[in-house]
Amino acid sequence: MQSTRSKGVGKSTAVFLIAVLLAVMTLAAYWPVKGHDFLEYDDDLYVTANRQVRQGLTWEGVSWAFGAGHAKNWHPVTWISHMADVELFGMEARAHHWINVAFHILNALLLFYLLHGTTGFMWRSAFVAAFFALHPLHVESVAWISERKDLLCAFFWLLTLLAYAGYARRPGLRRYGAVVVFFILALMSKPMAVTLPFVLILMDVWPLQRFSFQDQGRGFSWGLLREKIPLMGLSAASCLITYLVQKSGGAVGTLGAYPPAGRFANALVSYVRYMGNMFWPADLTVFYPYPEQISAWQTAGAAMLLIAITLLAIVAIKRRPWLASGWFWFLGTLIPVIGLVQIGLQSHADRYTYVPLIGLFVIVVWTVSEFAGQRPFPRNLSSAAGLAAVTLLGISSCFQTAHWKDTHTLFTRALAVTENNYVAHNALGILEARKGNRTEAAAHYQTALTAKPDYASVHNNLGLVLVEQGMTEQAVFHYHEAVRIDPKFSRAHNNLGAALMRQNKIDEAMAHFRRAIETDSDYPEAYNNLGNALVKKGKIDEAIENYRRALKIEPSLVMAHYNLGNALAAASDLDGAAGAYFEALRLDTDFTQVHNNLGTVLARKGDFGRAVEHFQLAVQYFPEDAAARKNLEKALEFREKQDPSEVIGSKTNRVHQSDENRDRTEKRSIGRNREHP
């Protein structure tokens, strides 16, 4: 890798061609995403099952983005980005993937321009940007739609650094304001940007050299620190917001589950693992289980290696400041996600290296370039080696990207390269359950529980399968386990309530529906199910209120329209009931169970012509339904007489629904309770 500085206007063409080549190589490496789907792993939370995002860009959605702690994070810019995708491209997964790739390309180009502009070294900067663009460790951040937050954070992170470089050359309020604005946008994309003020101090050391360890005239200045204080205040505020949001969402691991000694050991080993994967990116996957135990020799070895490199970087800081700047960039930017505060179940994650690896890439490229320049062999040899490395990384990333094609491919890969991967078994169990393969789904869930008995999501998902198999008692046990492990698990509370309803334990069921709503006030299915329980208790008015709350949150919730129709019919609001039934049919023309009840309401209104039509449809779809046949006979008779004084369903039969029809609608309602990844 050549170490000569680029000079003069003649280099502008080379800079442009390098930028084009970076973009083309990155596009080629990620070309497989053209056929990729949304994943059944966080993509539902971020896009496919997120009501606010699916509506596209709306004022309501933007307001929600700034106030929501959905998905256990506060990152409004990320939410708005996903909304913009839906507004522009709808729910076509390919377009969402290409936007991720576009941001990754932009980030690589920004990194190239940043390093070239601040150091003057064109080829070194190009190689760092190429390693960043094509390294397989970054595939997770690009090929996973849910990781848009990584890409956006890095985008505004690099814009912050570029703005800071401009401010360092010519300090001024306007330029400092640009630094602040870009930094805020980075924090609102992903809170991992909290370490950015620390990185600005590293930039003062190198490459900006705003103070030097060799020149006493440019030594440490308190002014350089003071200008970072407002940014540090923003970082502190972001840390507090993030901790509160993740704590309330149950994402922060307790000391009992993850003891401090274990966290510290895992952090040390993870640092070394990230370094090893940078040089040898093999067996990469979406989830790495937290180790049950880390040996003392692994911990000690990792600590000694990190200390040795740190001392080397400090000793060499005068002659080779990029060593210290790059090394502390790597160490410092990983601190929020290294596991000292445990977020989630993973021991480490490829996506966490998206920004931190820049520091190591700088160390490798600048050190190799300096070494090549001081040795009596052709400089082109180091450039050839660099090009070979870039090519191999690009090919490896292309293969790694293919593993992210769909949920089955992704987690099958996870099982192949890891042991006891309970998250992978849970994900594959969900897929099998949705295909109706209950035995296979239960096997995956049981394997996951063997590896991790306190995995609340698996208990919940196994409960769903057991309910479908008619084993309600066993399902209730697993739901209880889920809410015992995670008392704020709203879906498990809702599912437990639904199972208790099957056992006619109405009061217990209502308690869990209310707990689900307390935990997640925007949970429409829980409001709907609470309404059903209130109907059984004879509290029709309260039931109607809960159905309407459900529909305010999710207007397309068919079961809530249907149940609201039943409740309004029971309250003798026939126009309201008919409207609710018609809306249910408009949303789902296959919801054939509604025809009998709609016919009943129309008959009570004296509209026997339309009542007959719906009773005929009810009999057509369910010829075994005796209630529908009886209603059809009466409606035909009354249509001939046109005598509204005695109508179907009056008083004693306000909603004439057979036991079979009720079972069908209850099963349909239970089916709305989704599995949890």
N, C-alpha and C positions, 0 to 999 in steps of 0.2 A: 504494500500500500504506500503510495507516494506521499512524502511528507512536505513537499514544497507548497508554499503559500500561493494561492491564486492571486494574480495581479492584473489590473487593467481592465478596460472595457471588453477586450477580446475574450475574456472568460465568460461573458454573459451568455453567449451561445452554448458553451459547454454546460453552464448551470441549467439552462433551459432543457437541453437534451438529457441531462441527468434526471431532472424532474420528470420528464416524459417517460424515461426508462423505468424509474421507480414506480410510476403509476401503472405501466404496462405489466411489469413483473408481479406487482401486488394483485392486479386484476386476474392474471393468469393463475396465481396460486390459489385464489379464492373462487375461481370459476365454478367449481362444483356446487356452490350455493344456489345456482339457478334452478336446481331441482329440489331444493330442501323445503321441508314443511315447517309449520309451527311445532314446537315441542310440547309434550304434555308434562312439562317441568318448568314452572315459572312463567312460561309464555302465556298461560291462561291467566295468571295474576296480572301480567303486564298488558296483555292485548286481548286474547281471544275470548276470555270470559269476564273482562273488565267492562262494565256497562258504560262508565264515563269515557273510556278510551274508544270503545266501539262507536260512540256517537260522533266521533271526529272532533274538530275544533269548535267548541261552544263556550260561551261565557260561563255557563254553569260548570263545564269541565275544567276551565282554567282556574276558577275559584276553588273547585275541589282539589286541584293539583297543589295549590299553595296551602291548603288546610289539611290535606290527607297525610296519614301515616301508613297508608296502604302498603302491603308487601313489606311492612316493618322497616320502612325507610322514608325519609323526607327528602325528595328530590324532584321538585316541581318542574324543572327544565326537562328532565327525562320524561315525565308524564306528558308534557306538552309536545315533545318530539314524537312520541308514539301516537298522540292524537292527530298531529299533522300528517303522519303517514297514512292513517285511516282516512282522513279527509281527502288526501290526494290519490291514494291507491286502493282504498277499501281494505278488504281482508285477504288480499293476494300476498301470500307469504313471500314469494320471490321478490317483490318490490321492497318489502321490509328488510330482507337480507341485503339487497343491493345498496340500500341507504347505509347499512352498517359498513359495508365494504367501502363506500364512498368516504365515510368519515375516517376510516382507517387510512385510506390513501391520503386524505388531507392532513392527517396527523403526521404521517411519514414525511410529507413535503414540508410541513411547518418545522419539524425537527431538523431537516436538512438546512432550511433557510436560517433557522436559529443558530445552529452550530457554524455554518459558513459565515454568517454575518458577524458573529462574535469572536471567531478564531481566525478567520481568513483562510482556513484550510478547506479546500473544496472537496478533494477526494476522501480525506478522512471523514468529513461530514457526510459524504455520500454513502460511505460504507456503514457508518453508524445508523443512518436512516434506513439502509437496505436491510441490515440485521433486524432493526425494529419492525420493518414492514413484513418480513418473511419468516420470522422465527416461529416455530410451531407452538411455543408456549402462549403465543398471542391468538391462536386460532379460537380458543374459547370465547375471548372477548369480542371476536368479529362474527363467528358463525352462529352465535347464540343471540337471538333477537333480544332477549331479556337483558343482555349485557350492553345494551345501547348506553347505559349510564357510564360504563368504562370509557367508551369512545368519546362521549360528550365531555366527560370530565377531563380527559387528556387533551381534547381539542381546546377547551378554554384554558387549561393549564398551560399549554404551549403558547397560546395567545398572550397569557399573562406574562410569561417569560420574555416574549418578543417585545411587549409593551414596556417591561422593566428594563430591557436592554436599551430601548430608546430613551427612557427616563434617565438611565445611568449616563448616557452620552450628553444629554441636555436636560438637566433636572427642571421640572416645572409642574405647576399644579394640574394642568390639563393632562400631561403625560402620566402623572401619578394617579389621576382620576381614572384613566384607562386601565391601569394596573388593578385598581380596586374593583372596577366593574367586571373585568374578566375573571378576577378571583372569585367574586360573588357568584358569577354564573357557573364556575367550576364547582363551587361548594353546593350549589343547587342542582348540579347534575349527579354528583356522588360525593358524599362527605369525606372520602379518602383524600380529598384535596386539602385537608387541614394542615398537612405538612408543608404546603407550598411556601409559606414565609421562611421556613428553615432552608428550603432549596434556594431561595433568593440570596440568603447569606452565603451559601456555597458558591453561587454564581459570582458574588463579590470577590471570592477568593480566585476562582477560575470559572469561566474564561474572561470575565469582565475585568479582573485584577484591579478592583477599586481599592483594595489594600494589598500590600505585598509583605511577605516575610523576609524579603531581602532588602527592600528599600524602606528605611526608617521614616522617610518623608511620607510614605503611603502606608503607614501602619494602621492598626485597628482604630477606628473612630466610633465614638458613641453615637454620632450622627447617623451612621449606617444602621445602627441597631434601632435608634428612635424611629426611623422612617418605616420600620417593620411593625411597630407596636400596633397601629390600627389594624393591620392585617392579622396579627396574632389575636387581637380581640375578636375579629370575625371567626377565626379558627376555634377559639374557645366557645363562642356562641353555637357554632355548628356542632362541636363535640357534645355540648349539653343537649341540644335538640335531638341529635342522633341517639344518644344514650337513652333519653326518655322515651323516644318513639320505639326503639328496639326493646327496651325493658318492658314497656307496656304491651308490646306484641309478643313477648316471651322468647325473643331471639337471643337474649344474653344468657349465656350458660352460668349456672350457679357454681359457687365454690365447691359444693358437695359433688356435683357432677364432674367438674373439672378443677381439681385441687391446684393451688398456685405452683407447687413444685412440678407437677405434670405439665402445666401450661408453659412454664419457663423452659423445661426440657424440650417440649415440642417446638417452641419458638426457635431455640438454638439449632435444632436438627433441621427445621424447615428452611432456615437461612441457607444452610449448607446444601439442602436438597434443591432449592431453587438455583443455586450456583451450578450444581452438578447437571441439572436439567438444561441449563443454558448451553453447556458444552455437549451434552448427550441427551437430547430430548426424546427419550424412548418411553413407551408404556404410559403415555399421557391419556387422561380420561377426565370425565366431568366431576367425579366425586372420589375423594380419598378418605376412607374411614379413619376416625381418630384412633390412634394406637392404644391398645390396652395398657401397654407398658413400654417405656423407653429405657434401655439399659444405661447404666452409669457410664460405661465406656463410650457409648455413642454421644451422650451429653457432654462428657469431658472432652472428647475428641473434637466435637463441633465448637465448643467454647474456645479451645486452644487455637483452632484454625482461625476463628473470627478475630481473636485477640491478636494473633500473629499478623494477619493482614492489616488490621487497624494500626498496629505499631509501625508496620512498614510504610503505610500511607502517611502517617504523621512524620516519620523520619525523612521521607522523601518530599515533603510538602514544599520545600524551597526550590528544588530543582525540577520537580515533576508535580506541580500542584493539581494536575488533572487526576492523579491517583487518589488524593484525599477527597476532591470534589465528587468524583465518580463513586468512590466507595461509600462515603457518607450519604450520598444521594440514595444508593441502594439500601443501606441500613435504615436510614431515616424514613423514607417513604413507605417502607413495609411495616413500620411500627403499628399503624392503626389496624392492620389485618394479620399481624403475625401470630395472634392468638393469646396475647397477654390478657386482653379482654375477649373472651371466647364468644364469637358470633356464629351461630349455626352449629352443625355437627361435624364439619370437615376438619381434618388436621391441617390441610393447606389447600390451595387452589391455584390452578394455572392463571386464572384471570387476575389474581392479585399482582402478577409480575408485569402487567401492561406498562406502567410507568416506571417502576423501580429498575427494570433491566436496562434502561437507558444509561444509568450510571455505569454498569458493568460493560456495556458495549463501548462506551467512551474509553474506559480503561484499556480494554483489549486493543482497540483500533489505534489509539494514540501510542500505546506502549510498543506494539508491533511495528508501527511506522517509524518510531524513533530508533528502535533496534535495527531495522532494515537500513536506515540512513547512516548508521555508524559502522556497518559491516561491509567488507569488500566483496559483495555479490550483487548482482543486478537488482535494482529496486523493483523492476517489473516482476521479479519472482514473488515478492510479497503481494503485489497486486493480483497476480494470477492465483495465488493461494486464497486471497480474499474473494475473488470472483467464484472460485470453486466452492468455497464455503457458502456464499450467497446462493448459488445454484442448488446446492444440496438442501439448504434450508427451505428454499422455495418448493422443491419437490416434496420434501417431508411435510410441509404445511398443506400442500394439495391433498396428500393422502390423509393427513389428520383431519382436514375439513370434511372429507367424505364420511368420517365417522359420525358427523353431526347431521346426517341426512334426515333422520326421523328419530322418534323416541326409542323404538325397538332397536335400531342400529346402534344408537348411542349407549344404551345401557347393556346391551349384549357385549359391546366392547368393554364396558366397565367391569363386567363379571370376568372377562377374559384376562384382564391385566391387574386385577386386585383380588384380595381375599376377604371373605365375610362382608361383602358390600351390601349392607342392608338397604341403602337408598336405591341401589339398582334393582334389587329384588322387589322392593315396594313399587317402583315405577313399572316394572314388567308385570307385576300382579295387577296393577290398574289397567294396563292394556288388555290383559287376558280377561279381566272382569267385564270390560266394555265390549268385548267380542262374545260374551256369554259363556266363556270357558271358566266356570266357577271353580272346578276342581283344580285346574292349573293355577288360577289366581290364588286360591287358598294355600297351595303348596309354596308359592313364592312368599306369601305373607308369613307363613309359619317359619320358613327359612330365615326371613328377616328378623323375626322375633327371637329365634334361637341365637342369632348374632347380637341382637340388641333388644333385650326384653322390655326396656323402658322407652320404646319408640312409639310415641302416642299416635302418630299418623297411621302406622300399620295396624294398631288395635282398632282404630276407627274403620279402616278399609276392610279389615277382616270381618268386622261387625256387619258391614253392608252385604258382603257375600253370604254370611250366615243368615241374614234376614231373607235374602232371596231364596235360600235353600230351605226356608221354613223353620230354622233353628233360632227362634227369637230369644230364648233364654240364654243361649251361648252368646248371641250377639249383644245382649244387654250387659253381660259380663265384660266383654271387650270394650264396649263403649264406656262403661264405668272405669275401666283401666285407663282409657284415653284421657278422660277428664280428671282422673286422679293424678296422672303424670303431668298433664298440662291443664290446669283449671280454667285457662282462658281460651281453650280450644272450642271455638263457637260451633264449628261443624259437628264436632262430636257431641256437644250438648244437644244440638238440634236432632241429630240422628238417634241419640239416646231417648229423647222425648218422643220421637216417632215410634220407636220400638216399644216404649212403655204404653203408648196409646193402643198398640196392638194387644197389649195385655190388660187393657181397660183400667190402667193406673193413671187416671186423668190428672189428678192433682200433682203427682210426681212429674208427669210429662210437662205440665204447665210450668213447673219450677225450672225445668231444664230449657224450655223454650225461652223463658224470660232471661235465664242466664246467658243464653246464646245472644239475645238482643242486647243485654248489658255489655257484653264483650265486643259485639259488632253491631252498632246501631243501624247499619245499612245492609242488613241481612234479610232480604225479602222472604225467603223460604221459611225463616223462623217466625216472622209475623204471620205468614199464611198458616203455618201449623198451629201457632197459638190460637189463631182464629178458629180452627177446627176443634181444638180442645174446649174453647169457650162455648161453641155451639153445643157440644155434648153436655156441658154444664148448664145449658139453657140460657146463657148470657149472650143473646143474639146481638144486641146493640154493641157490646164490646167486641164481639167477633167481627161485625161489619167494620168497625173502626180499624181493627188490625189488618183486615183484608185490604182496606184502602191505603193503609200505610205501606203494605207490601207493594201495591201497584204504583204508589208514588215513587218508590225506589226503583221498581222494575216493571214498567207498564206492559211488557210483553210476557209477564208471568201468567201463563194460561190457566193454571190451576187456581190462582187467586181470583181471576175473573169468574171461573166456574163456581168456586166456593162462595164468592160474594153474591152471585146470582141465587144460590141456594138460600143464603142468609136473608137476602132481600125478599125472596119469595115467602120465607117463613115470617117475615115482618110485614107481609101484605103490600110491599112496594113492588107491584107487578111490572110497572114500566121500567124501574131500575133493574129488576131481575132479568127481564127480557133483554135489556141493553147489555148487561154483563154477559149473558149467554151468547148473544150475537157477536160480541167482541172476542169471546173465547173461540168461537168458530172462525172468525175472520183471521185470527192469529194462527190457528191450527185446524185446517179443514179435516184432518184425520181424527180429531177429537170427537169420535162418534158418540161417546157416552152422554154428551150434552143434549142430544136431540130429544130424548124422552122428557127431561126436565123442562126444556124450552117449550115443547109441545104442551106440557101441563100448564105452564104460565100463560101461554097464548090462549089456551082453552078457558082458563079462569078469567081472562080479559074478554072472552066472548068471540075471539078471532078463531073460529073453528076451522076455517079454510086452511090457514097456515099451520094450525095445530095438527091437522091431519097429515100435512106434508112431513112434519118432523116426526110424528109417531110412525109414519110409514118408513122413514129412514131408520128410525130406531129398531123397528122390527126387521128391516132388511139387513142391518149390520149385526143384530143380535136376535136371531129367530127364536132362541131358547128363552128369551126374556118374557116371562108371563105378564109382568106388569105393563110392559110396552104394548103387548097385544091387547090387553084389557083396555088400556087407555085409548088405543086406536079404535076399538069397537065403540066405546062411549063417544069419542069425538065424531065418528061418522054418524052415529045416531043423533047427537045434538046438532050437527051441521044440517041434518035434514029438518029437524024441528026448529032450529035457530032459537032455542029457548035458553036464555042466559040465566034463568032463575036457579038452575041447578047445574053447576059446572064442575068439571073434573078438578079434584084436588082442593075443594073448598073445605075449610076448617079441619076435618079429620085427616085430609090427605093433601096438605099444602104442597109438598114436593113428593110426588109418587115415584120413588126410586126403589128398584128391586135390590135384594141382597147381592145378587151377582154384579149388578151395575156399580153398587157401592164398593165392592171388592176391587173391581177394575180401576175405579178412580183413585182409591186409596193406594193401590200399587203404583199407579202413575205418579201420584204425589211423592211417594217414597223414592221413586226413581230420580227425583230432582236433587236428592242429596248426593253431591258429588264426592268422589274419592279425593284424598288429600295427598299431594306429593311429599 
